[in-house]
Amino acid sequence: MLTGRPLGDLSRRLFGHLHRSDQQRWGHVYLQGLLRTHGKKTVRRMAAVVTGSEAASVSLHQFVNASPWEWAPARGELARWAAQSLPVRAWTLAPAVLPKRGNHSAGVHQRFLPESGRTVNCQLGLGLFLDAGQAHVPVDWQLFLPPRFTGDEAVRDRAKIPASAQARPLWAHALRLVQDMASRSGGRTAPVVADLTALCDTMPLTRRLHGGGHTFVLAVPGQTTLADPNLPPGERESVRGLLLRRGLRHPVGAGRQVVSYDTPVRGLRPEGQHIHATGRLLAEWDAGTGRPGRIWLTNITDRHPAELLDLARSPQGARTAIARMGEDFGLLDFEGRSFPGWHRHMTLVSAAYACSTLEGMGR
């Protein structure tokens, strides 16, 4: 249970920009409810636990769904607070699939999930996590919007989707998260790590991250082909083939090997200029199959491949954090359908999780 100074300090930072004292109060109550309520985090149950009165649920529901407050300043404070408290080694991007009933909630759509082999009715959120090795703290989110939510004015109005929110590929949402984090970090950046291969084409993201001056370690499908001057003119080979037939193996202890291959990477600057540099493909060698495992492309060439592969495991830590947020912090319990309500709830869930995690680390 977390109700003392850490929560109070974070609450003041998150809601200090709000001019109304009742908004600040209900923001603090909502955070307490997410942290103190066992089981499903309905506004009724949270209100009863924190205030002793289920009637307060009306105010909590109003605060998240209808009260006019912006979530971006709160997320900026959360990101700065977490970055000041953690030894951040990476900015990790990870998707959150949020099952939903009906088809009116902002962004809800049918999506096939390869890992489970089934199609679900869901919202798809993309989060940016600060990776500190032993902890992954969420600080920002984007909501994927299918075209029907932005192309139909009636649907847009019903879900309260602002004109600035457009249907974009997931890689564009990922880029936006990185750009927003960079603007909040005062020039301090970290490698961007992600495995989004099951959801989108990641190559546009690699080009724009590289062109924007960001380092990255991004998973790429094994069948991806790259223009490589090391190959004969006109010949192209998949990245899996390059690692299998041309990669260098690096023993990393306990019978493990990392295989790597240096290859050019292309970058696209914001003003449209193309740039080229040396990058690296890498994967852990699967002794059972005699083939490379998950393949990663990076523009970081001054670190040992084993260190880069360790960094590439960061998405697993973010997925674990998402699962825990769903089990213990109300990630799946939003009672509303609107775009602003979703973003506010995700902000509050992220803050509750961050506060609990940092207290657990003694920070």
Secondary structure as GFF3:
##gff-version 3
##sequence-region A 1 363
A	DSSP	alpha_helix	5	15	.	.	.	ID=ss1
A	DSSP	alpha_helix	21	36	.	.	.	ID=ss2
A	DSSP	alpha_helix	43	51	.	.	.	ID=ss3
A	DSSP	three_ten_helix	54	56	.	.	.	ID=ss4
A	DSSP	alpha_helix	57	65	.	.	.	ID=ss5
A	DSSP	alpha_helix	71	85	.	.	.	ID=ss6
A	DSSP	beta_strand	90	99	.	.	.	ID=ss7
A	DSSP	beta_strand	109	113	.	.	.	ID=ss8
A	DSSP	beta_strand	118	131	.	.	.	ID=ss9
A	DSSP	beta_strand	136	143	.	.	.	ID=ss10
A	DSSP	alpha_helix	148	151	.	.	.	ID=ss11
A	DSSP	alpha_helix	153	158	.	.	.	ID=ss12
A	DSSP	alpha_helix	170	184	.	.	.	ID=ss13
A	DSSP	beta_strand	192	194	.	.	.	ID=ss14
A	DSSP	alpha_helix	203	211	.	.	.	ID=ss15
A	DSSP	beta_strand	216	219	.	.	.	ID=ss16
A	DSSP	alpha_helix	239	246	.	.	.	ID=ss17
A	DSSP	beta_strand	248	253	.	.	.	ID=ss18
A	DSSP	beta_strand	256	268	.	.	.	ID=ss19
A	DSSP	beta_strand	274	286	.	.	.	ID=ss20
A	DSSP	beta_strand	291	292	.	.	.	ID=ss21
A	DSSP	beta_strand	296	298	.	.	.	ID=ss22
A	DSSP	alpha_helix	305	312	.	.	.	ID=ss23
A	DSSP	alpha_helix	314	328	.	.	.	ID=ss24
A	DSSP	alpha_helix	339	360	.	.	.	ID=ss25
###
